[in-house]
Amino acid sequence: MRGMSDDDYVYDEASGEWRPKSEMAEANRTVVRDASGNELADGDSVTLIKDLKVKGAGQTLKQGTVIRSIRLTDNPEEIDCRHDTIKGLVLRTEFVRKR
């Protein structure tokens, strides 16, 4: 059996209690959701739900376009994406649906 150490518990200022570190980490986790409310994770594939004009690229991504291997960002409303013709693409989660 593993012994308990001081770092197993963290003080939760909101409740004024000492709580298990794992419980606090789960409570602080940001959930990123698509336009339909499905939870997104790194590596997911998404589909565009409307045509999007891409600023600076001079092209439009059509509704139904599949974007593979997304990466979550610090902002829960944006995801980093890769597309064949556009480098450094960032999409708002309100315009995508998980596949």
ABEGO torsion letter per residue (X at the ends): XBBBBAAABBBBAAAGBBBBAAAAAAAABBBBBBAAGBBBBBGBBBBBABBBBBBGAGBBBBBGBBBBGBBBBABAABBBBBBAABBGBBBBAAABBBX
